[in-house]
Amino acid sequence: DPAPTDELSVTCQVIGQDASGNRETWAQPASISMKEGSTAADLTRTLFAQAGITADVQDTQYGFYLNTITSPFDEDLTLGWDQQTGKYWQLFINGSYAQTGADGYTLKAGDTVSWVYGSDMVMPGQMSISVEVIGKDANGTAQRWAQQTSTELSGTSFDAISRTFFEK
């Protein structure tokens, strides 16, 4: 039997954009061994150090804050909060927009942490959908048959509709 370990394997990546605004992978998904109890912030710092990424990261009274990252391909391109476009460094855990800060998420084995520069809270390769079902009652009066739900998923529009109606 292998000896017990306090390490877990997780993946981290950074998806930025080039000077023309085209999506660009700045750090390929890398499998990294971290100590149990580590956070997404710890993993982010480890990835940045291993990949040689220059970033402005602060520990504020509100926790870990990623201000900017400089492109590993263009030292004159540094991305952070952009008031004009609303873009910023979005945190995703296992493909979903994080509902907590990087230091508030404790890693689990197999997790994927992604930093994506954008403003839509949707991972590249996914789409965001909202579905609401309206029908008519026996008298022909419009009524809501299913409340509006929103989700992010990958695939086609048909996949989204199929999941909405056929999966529980």
C-alpha positions as protocol buffer text, in pm:
chain_id: "A"
residue {
  index: 1
  type: ASP
  ca { x: 0 y: 0 z: 0 }
}
residue {
  index: 2
  type: PRO
  ca { x: 126 y: 348 z: -80 }
}
residue {
  index: 3
  type: ALA
  ca { x: 203 y: 567 z: 218 }
}
residue {
  index: 4
  type: PRO
  ca { x: -67 y: 823 z: 302 }
}
residue {
  index: 5
  type: THR
  ca { x: 4 y: 1164 z: 160 }
}
residue {
  index: 6
  type: ASP
  ca { x: -110 y: 1512 z: 240 }
}
residue {
  index: 7
  type: GLU
  ca { x: -71 y: 1618 z: -123 }
}
residue {
  index: 8
  type: LEU
  ca { x: -339 y: 1650 z: -389 }
}
residue {
  index: 9
  type: SER
  ca { x: -314 y: 1701 z: -764 }
}
residue {
  index: 10
  type: VAL
  ca { x: -497 y: 2001 z: -913 }
}
residue {
  index: 11
  type: THR
  ca { x: -480 y: 2193 z: -1240 }
}
residue {
  index: 12
  type: CYS
  ca { x: -446 y: 2565 z: -1301 }
}
residue {
  index: 13
  type: GLN
  ca { x: -446 y: 2775 z: -1619 }
}
residue {
  index: 14
  type: VAL
  ca { x: -456 y: 3139 z: -1732 }
}
residue {
  index: 15
  type: ILE
  ca { x: -648 y: 3255 z: -2040 }
}
residue {
  index: 16
  type: GLY
  ca { x: -575 y: 3614 z: -2138 }
}
residue {
  index: 17
  type: GLN
  ca { x: -591 y: 3801 z: -2464 }
}
residue {
  index: 18
  type: ASP
  ca { x: -347 y: 3948 z: -2711 }
}
residue {
  index: 19
  type: ALA
  ca { x: -314 y: 4319 z: -2795 }
}
residue {
  index: 20
  type: SER
  ca { x: -591 y: 4281 z: -3057 }
}
residue {
  index: 21
  type: GLY
  ca { x: -835 y: 4135 z: -2803 }
}
residue {
  index: 22
  type: ASN
  ca { x: -814 y: 3776 z: -2927 }
}
residue {
  index: 23
  type: ARG
  ca { x: -828 y: 3504 z: -2661 }
}
residue {
  index: 24
  type: GLU
  ca { x: -483 y: 3362 z: -2585 }
}
residue {
  index: 25
  type: THR
  ca { x: -369 y: 3095 z: -2337 }
}
residue {
  index: 26
  type: TRP
  ca { x: -106 y: 3256 z: -2115 }
}
residue {
  index: 27
  type: ALA
  ca { x: -47 y: 2947 z: -1898 }
}
residue {
  index: 28
  type: GLN
  ca { x: -142 y: 2605 z: -2034 }
}
residue {
  index: 29
  type: PRO
  ca { x: -336 y: 2382 z: -1795 }
}
residue {
  index: 30
  type: ALA
  ca { x: -68 y: 2255 z: -1557 }
}
residue {
  index: 31
  type: SER
  ca { x: -109 y: 1972 z: -1309 }
}
residue {
  index: 32
  type: ILE
  ca { x: 37 y: 2088 z: -978 }
}
residue {
  index: 33
  type: SER
  ca { x: 79 y: 1900 z: -651 }
}
residue {
  index: 34
  type: MET
  ca { x: -44 y: 2104 z: -354 }
}
residue {
  index: 35
  type: LYS
  ca { x: -71 y: 2035 z: 19 }
}
residue {
  index: 36
  type: GLU
  ca { x: -418 y: 1942 z: 144 }
}
residue {
  index: 37
  type: GLY
  ca { x: -587 y: 2253 z: 281 }
}
residue {
  index: 38
  type: SER
  ca { x: -436 y: 2478 z: 13 }
}
residue {
  index: 39
  type: THR
  ca { x: -660 y: 2737 z: -148 }
}
residue {
  index: 40
  type: ALA
  ca { x: -709 y: 2850 z: -507 }
}
residue {
  index: 41
  type: ALA
  ca { x: -501 y: 3156 z: -411 }
}
residue {
  index: 42
  type: ASP
  ca { x: -211 y: 2930 z: -304 }
}
residue {
  index: 43
  type: LEU
  ca { x: -240 y: 2739 z: -632 }
}
residue {
  index: 44
  type: THR
  ca { x: -247 y: 3063 z: -831 }
}
residue {
  index: 45
  type: ARG
  ca { x: 72 y: 3189 z: -667 }
}
residue {
  index: 46
  type: THR
  ca { x: 238 y: 2851 z: -731 }
}
residue {
  index: 47
  type: LEU
  ca { x: 138 y: 2850 z: -1099 }
}
residue {
  index: 48
  type: PHE
  ca { x: 258 y: 3208 z: -1149 }
}
residue {
  index: 49
  type: ALA
  ca { x: 597 y: 3121 z: -994 }
}
residue {
  index: 50
  type: GLN
  ca { x: 635 y: 2798 z: -1196 }
}
residue {
  index: 51
  type: ALA
  ca { x: 525 y: 2958 z: -1526 }
}
residue {
  index: 52
  type: GLY
  ca { x: 723 y: 3279 z: -1473 }
}
residue {
  index: 53
  type: ILE
  ca { x: 410 y: 3494 z: -1494 }
}
residue {
  index: 54
  type: THR
  ca { x: 436 y: 3851 z: -1371 }
}
residue {
  index: 55
  type: ALA
  ca { x: 127 y: 3948 z: -1175 }
}
residue {
  index: 56
  type: ASP
  ca { x: 21 y: 4212 z: -927 }
}
residue {
  index: 57
  type: VAL
  ca { x: -148 y: 4018 z: -648 }
}
residue {
  index: 58
  type: GLN
  ca { x: -244 y: 4168 z: -315 }
}
residue {
  index: 59
  type: ASP
  ca { x: -368 y: 4035 z: 14 }
}
residue {
  index: 60
  type: THR
  ca { x: -623 y: 4297 z: 114 }
}
residue {
  index: 61
  type: GLN
  ca { x: -855 y: 4322 z: 411 }
}
residue {
  index: 62
  type: TYR
  ca { x: -1106 y: 4144 z: 184 }
}
residue {
  index: 63
  type: GLY
  ca { x: -860 y: 3866 z: 91 }
}
residue {
  index: 64
  type: PHE
  ca { x: -662 y: 3767 z: -219 }
}
residue {
  index: 65
  type: TYR
  ca { x: -697 y: 4017 z: -504 }
}
residue {
  index: 66
  type: LEU
  ca { x: -555 y: 3970 z: -854 }
}
residue {
  index: 67
  type: ASN
  ca { x: -499 y: 4320 z: -993 }
}
residue {
  index: 68
  type: THR
  ca { x: -308 y: 4256 z: -1316 }
}
residue {
  index: 69
  type: ILE
  ca { x: -119 y: 3996 z: -1516 }
}
residue {
  index: 70
  type: THR
  ca { x: 143 y: 4080 z: -1777 }
}
residue {
  index: 71
  type: SER
  ca { x: 131 y: 3878 z: -2097 }
}
residue {
  index: 72
  type: PRO
  ca { x: 411 y: 3622 z: -2117 }
}
residue {
  index: 73
  type: PHE
  ca { x: 419 y: 3692 z: -2493 }
}
residue {
  index: 74
  type: ASP
  ca { x: 410 y: 4075 z: -2489 }
}
residue {
  index: 75
  type: GLU
  ca { x: 579 y: 4252 z: -2198 }
}
residue {
  index: 76
  type: ASP
  ca { x: 400 y: 4575 z: -2297 }
}
residue {
  index: 77
  type: LEU
  ca { x: 56 y: 4416 z: -2244 }
}
residue {
  index: 78
  type: THR
  ca { x: -70 y: 4409 z: -1886 }
}
residue {
  index: 79
  type: LEU
  ca { x: -437 y: 4330 z: -1825 }
}
residue {
  index: 80
  type: GLY
  ca { x: -647 y: 4417 z: -1524 }
}
residue {
  index: 81
  type: TRP
  ca { x: -980 y: 4586 z: -1451 }
}
residue {
  index: 82
  type: ASP
  ca { x: -1085 y: 4777 z: -1764 }
}
residue {
  index: 83
  type: GLN
  ca { x: -1365 y: 5022 z: -1687 }
}
residue {
  index: 84
  type: GLN
  ca { x: -1438 y: 5079 z: -2058 }
}
residue {
  index: 85
  type: THR
  ca { x: -1502 y: 4710 z: -2141 }
}
residue {
  index: 86
  type: GLY
  ca { x: -1589 y: 4580 z: -1793 }
}
residue {
  index: 87
  type: LYS
  ca { x: -1324 y: 4309 z: -1831 }
}
residue {
  index: 88
  type: TYR
  ca { x: -1130 y: 4174 z: -1534 }
}
residue {
  index: 89
  type: TRP
  ca { x: -961 y: 3853 z: -1421 }
}
residue {
  index: 90
  type: GLN
  ca { x: -1249 y: 3610 z: -1360 }
}
residue {
  index: 91
  type: LEU
  ca { x: -1197 y: 3305 z: -1140 }
}
residue {
  index: 92
  type: PHE
  ca { x: -1349 y: 2971 z: -1241 }
}
residue {
  index: 93
  type: ILE
  ca { x: -1346 y: 2653 z: -1035 }
}
residue {
  index: 94
  type: ASN
  ca { x: -1410 y: 2335 z: -1234 }
}
residue {
  index: 95
  type: GLY
  ca { x: -1556 y: 2537 z: -1521 }
}
residue {
  index: 96
  type: SER
  ca { x: -1801 y: 2740 z: -1312 }
}
residue {
  index: 97
  type: TYR
  ca { x: -1769 y: 3105 z: -1220 }
}
residue {
  index: 98
  type: ALA
  ca { x: -1644 y: 3115 z: -861 }
}
residue {
  index: 99
  type: GLN
  ca { x: -1890 y: 3236 z: -601 }
}
residue {
  index: 100
  type: THR
  ca { x: -1606 y: 3296 z: -354 }
}
residue {
  index: 101
  type: GLY
  ca { x: -1263 y: 3454 z: -369 }
}
residue {
  index: 102
  type: ALA
  ca { x: -954 y: 3249 z: -448 }
}
residue {
  index: 103
  type: ASP
  ca { x: -848 y: 3241 z: -82 }
}
residue {
  index: 104
  type: GLY
  ca { x: -1197 y: 3129 z: 20 }
}
residue {
  index: 105
  type: TYR
  ca { x: -1190 y: 2810 z: -187 }
}
residue {
  index: 106
  type: THR
  ca { x: -1012 y: 2506 z: -41 }
}
residue {
  index: 107
  type: LEU
  ca { x: -885 y: 2279 z: -317 }
}
residue {
  index: 108
  type: LYS
  ca { x: -1001 y: 1921 z: -366 }
}
residue {
  index: 109
  type: ALA
  ca { x: -813 y: 1655 z: -561 }
}
residue {
  index: 110
  type: GLY
  ca { x: -877 y: 1690 z: -934 }
}
residue {
  index: 111
  type: ASP
  ca { x: -996 y: 2052 z: -920 }
}
residue {
  index: 112
  type: THR
  ca { x: -928 y: 2283 z: -1213 }
}
residue {
  index: 113
  type: VAL
  ca { x: -873 y: 2651 z: -1136 }
}
residue {
  index: 114
  type: SER
  ca { x: -887 y: 2891 z: -1430 }
}
residue {
  index: 115
  type: TRP
  ca { x: -823 y: 3263 z: -1451 }
}
residue {
  index: 116
  type: VAL
  ca { x: -996 y: 3407 z: -1758 }
}
residue {
  index: 117
  type: TYR
  ca { x: -981 y: 3768 z: -1872 }
}
residue {
  index: 118
  type: GLY
  ca { x: -1333 y: 3874 z: -1964 }
}
residue {
  index: 119
  type: SER
  ca { x: -1661 y: 4007 z: -1835 }
}
residue {
  index: 120
  type: ASP
  ca { x: -1928 y: 3748 z: -1914 }
}
residue {
  index: 121
  type: MET
  ca { x: -1871 y: 3500 z: -1627 }
}
residue {
  index: 122
  type: VAL
  ca { x: -1862 y: 3215 z: -1883 }
}
residue {
  index: 123
  type: MET
  ca { x: -1563 y: 2987 z: -1946 }
}
residue {
  index: 124
  type: PRO
  ca { x: -1430 y: 2984 z: -2302 }
}
residue {
  index: 125
  type: GLY
  ca { x: -1599 y: 2704 z: -2494 }
}
residue {
  index: 126
  type: GLN
  ca { x: -1916 y: 2732 z: -2287 }
}
residue {
  index: 127
  type: MET
  ca { x: -2236 y: 2926 z: -2333 }
}
residue {
  index: 128
  type: SER
  ca { x: -2468 y: 3088 z: -2088 }
}
residue {
  index: 129
  type: ILE
  ca { x: -2835 y: 3011 z: -2131 }
}
residue {
  index: 130
  type: SER
  ca { x: -3157 y: 3118 z: -1966 }
}
residue {
  index: 131
  type: VAL
  ca { x: -3474 y: 2918 z: -2014 }
}
residue {
  index: 132
  type: GLU
  ca { x: -3831 y: 2998 z: -1913 }
}
residue {
  index: 133
  type: VAL
  ca { x: -4135 y: 2796 z: -2024 }
}
residue {
  index: 134
  type: ILE
  ca { x: -4460 y: 2980 z: -2097 }
}
residue {
  index: 135
  type: GLY
  ca { x: -4773 y: 2796 z: -2201 }
}
residue {
  index: 136
  type: LYS
  ca { x: -5151 y: 2834 z: -2192 }
}
residue {
  index: 137
  type: ASP
  ca { x: -5396 y: 2696 z: -1942 }
}
residue {
  index: 138
  type: ALA
  ca { x: -5726 y: 2526 z: -2038 }
}
residue {
  index: 139
  type: ASN
  ca { x: -5887 y: 2868 z: -2095 }
}
residue {
  index: 140
  type: GLY
  ca { x: -5609 y: 2985 z: -2326 }
}
residue {
  index: 141
  type: THR
  ca { x: -5458 y: 3223 z: -2072 }
}
residue {
  index: 142
  type: ALA
  ca { x: -5079 y: 3250 z: -2080 }
}
residue {
  index: 143
  type: GLN
  ca { x: -4910 y: 3113 z: -1771 }
}
residue {
  index: 144
  type: ARG
  ca { x: -4559 y: 3029 z: -1661 }
}
residue {
  index: 145
  type: TRP
  ca { x: -4504 y: 2654 z: -1664 }
}
residue {
  index: 146
  type: ALA
  ca { x: -4142 y: 2665 z: -1544 }
}
residue {
  index: 147
  type: GLN
  ca { x: -3951 y: 2942 z: -1371 }
}
residue {
  index: 148
  type: GLN
  ca { x: -3657 y: 3098 z: -1552 }
}
residue {
  index: 149
  type: THR
  ca { x: -3330 y: 2917 z: -1488 }
}
residue {
  index: 150
  type: SER
  ca { x: -2983 y: 3015 z: -1600 }
}
residue {
  index: 151
  type: THR
  ca { x: -2679 y: 2795 z: -1640 }
}
residue {
  index: 152
  type: GLU
  ca { x: -2345 y: 2770 z: -1815 }
}
residue {
  index: 153
  type: LEU
  ca { x: -2264 y: 2464 z: -2019 }
}
residue {
  index: 154
  type: SER
  ca { x: -2063 y: 2346 z: -2312 }
}
residue {
  index: 155
  type: GLY
  ca { x: -2207 y: 2195 z: -2626 }
}
residue {
  index: 156
  type: THR
  ca { x: -2470 y: 2307 z: -2870 }
}
residue {
  index: 157
  type: SER
  ca { x: -2802 y: 2487 z: -2831 }
}
residue {
  index: 158
  type: PHE
  ca { x: -2972 y: 2150 z: -2879 }
}
residue {
  index: 159
  type: ASP
  ca { x: -2771 y: 2014 z: -2584 }
}
residue {
  index: 160
  type: ALA
  ca { x: -2891 y: 2308 z: -2373 }
}
residue {
  index: 161
  type: ILE
  ca { x: -3255 y: 2250 z: -2465 }
}
residue {
  index: 162
  type: SER
  ca { x: -3222 y: 1877 z: -2406 }
}
residue {
  index: 163
  type: ARG
  ca { x: -3076 y: 1931 z: -2060 }
}
residue {
  index: 164
  type: THR
  ca { x: -3349 y: 2179 z: -1974 }
}
residue {
  index: 165
  type: PHE
  ca { x: -3634 y: 1949 z: -2063 }
}
residue {
  index: 166
  type: PHE
  ca { x: -3501 y: 1599 z: -2020 }
}
residue {
  index: 167
  type: GLU
  ca { x: -3250 y: 1602 z: -1732 }
}
residue {
  index: 168
  type: LYS
  ca { x: -3332 y: 1643 z: -1370 }
}
